[in-house]
Each structure stands twice: as structure tokens, then as C-alpha cells.
Amino acid sequence: LWRRTPAGFHTSLNPHSLVMNSSRSRSSTPGSSGWSPQALGMCLVGFARIRAQPTAIWLQGFEVASVSLLPGFTTQLLANTLWALGRLRYRPSDTWMQQYWQQADRLLFRLQQATAVAEVDSHWQSEGQSLQQQQQQRRREAEAAAAEAVMVLQAVGR
């Protein structure tokens, strides 16, 4: 994975080099290495899916490179990453796992908030529909009463 290609370029599947390269880059943001959380996580998932066992050094490099990117992992990527680590029989450090569970908690909290907002919206929407239905029913009753009154008046001769 880390050899030179025939064109003389290094392949980029060395996550450990991401840490080394990002420390030399001008920007100190987690994505400055050029790897997004999605790309890094899916690289690990790819290994697990094809049942290729990366070296321990590669896995350690993945861990070091991904720990700062975990806040950008989606719920699906978190699940896929944990699945891949299990499939590859690699146990990350306690620090990495703490970051993992913190991100899972953040995403769960956001999901709970979104669910609560959706429930309130749904309640008010149904309340609004119920109110609108009540108003329509009253209008129909008033129209029916008016029509009946017209018929009574016509019957009496007015």
C-alpha cells in the first residue's frame, strides 16, 4: 500500500502518513490531510468487506488519523466503522473509543431533538387540521340551517 507506483507517486492509503503530513501542513483543521471522515472510514470498511487484513501499523495509523475526524462521522459511518474494526479484529485504544462514544452520543442527542420537533410539528399540524375540520363542519351546519330556514319561509309563503 505504501510503495511507489510506476509513475513515481506514492499511493495514498497510508493513514499514518496523514498524521505526519497534516502536522506539516499550513492548516491545522482535521480535514487538512485531504481525507474526509467518509473517505477514511470507508477505506477501513473496504478492507473489512473484501476481507483483507491491513497491517497493525496501518490500523494504528487509521486510529491516529481518525480520532480527530470522529466528530465529522455520521451515524451510518460510525456503525460501519465499528463493524469494520470488529471484522478486522482490531481493538482501538480507550481514547479512541471515548471519542467514538462521544460522537455517538452527540448524534443520538441530535436525533432525539429532531424527533421531538417532528412530533410537535405533527401534533400542531393535526391540531390545525382538526380545528379546520371543526370550522368546516360548523360552516356546513350553518349552511344547512340557513337552507332549512329558507325552505320554511318559502313554505309559509314569504
N, C-alpha and C positions, 0 to 999 in steps of 0.2 A: 504493500500500500504506500510505502514511502520512497520507492525507487524513482529514479529519473526515467522519464518517458523517452522514446526515441527522439522527440523534438528537443529534449534537454530541459523540459519543465518538470518540476516536482508535482506529484499528484497531491491533491488537497484533502485526502481522507485521514490526515493525522490530526486528531483533535488536540493532542498535546502541543503541537506547534501553534495552535490557535492562541493558547495562553502566552506562549513566548512572543508571537507576533503582535498580539494585542497590547502587550506591555511596551512594545517599541513604537506603536502607532501614535499619531498625534492626538487622537480622540480616546477618551477613557470610557466610553459608553460600552455596555455589554455587547452590542452588535457590531462594534468596530472591527472585530476579527473578520467580518464578512459572512459569518454564519448566523442565520436566524435561528430562533428556538426550533422552528419547524424543521429546518434543514438538518440541524444537529440531532434532534430526536428521531427523525425519520431515517437517518443514517444508521442509528442503533437498531431501530425496528427492522430495517432492511437486512442487517446481519442476522437477526433472530429469525426472520421469515425464511431466509434461504438456508438457515441452519449452519451458517459459517461462524466459527468461533474466532473473534478477534483476540489479539494477544492481550495479556494482562496490562501491558504498558498502554495499549490503545484504550482499553476500558478505563484506566486511571486518568488518561488524558481527557476522555469523554467526560468523566466525573468533574474534573477540574474546570473544563471549559463550560460545562452546562450548569454548574451551580449558580453562576451569576445570571444565567439566562432563564432559570426556572420561573421567575416572576412573569415571563412572557409566554409560558406554556399554557395551552388551552386545556380544558378538561379531557378532551379526546387524546391530546398529546401526552398528558400526564399518565393516563391509563395505558396508552400504547408503550410508553417508556418503561413503566413499571412491569408490564407484561414482558417486554424485551429483556429487561435485566433479569427477570426470573427465568426466562427461557435460556438465557446465556449463563445462568447460574453465577451471576455476579452480584455480590452484596456491597452496595455503596457505603460510604462512611456515614457515621451518625450525623455529622454536619450536613451532608448532602440530603439525608433522609429528613432532617428537620426542615430544611428549605423546601423539600418536596411537599411535606405535610402542611407547611405554612401556605404554600401556593394553593394546595387543595382546599384548605380552609377558606382562603380568600375567594376562590371560585364558587365554593358552596354558599358562602355568605351572599355573593352577588346573585346567585341563582335563587336563593330564598327571597331576596329583595325583589327581584323581577317577578317571582311567583306571587308575592304579596301584592305588588302593584297590579298585576294582571287580575288577581281576584277582586281587588277593589274596583278596578275598571269594569269588570264583568258584572259586579253587584250593581254599580251605578247605572250601567247600561241596561241591565234588566229592570232596575227600578224606573229608569226613564221610559223604557218600553211599557212597563206596567202602568205608569202614570198616563202615557199617551193612549194606551188601550182604554183606560178608565174614561178619559176625556172623550174618546170616540164613542164609547158606549153611552155616555150622558148625552152627547150630541144626537145620536140615533134615537134615544128615548125622547128627547125634546122634539125632534122632528116628527116622531110617531105621534106624540101628544098633540102637536100642532096640526098634523094631518087629521087626527081624530076630531079635534075641535072644529076644523073647517067642515068636516063631514056632518057633525052635529048641527052646526049653524046652517048648513045647506038644507039639512033635513027639516029644520024648524022653519025654514023659509026666509031666512035672512040673506 
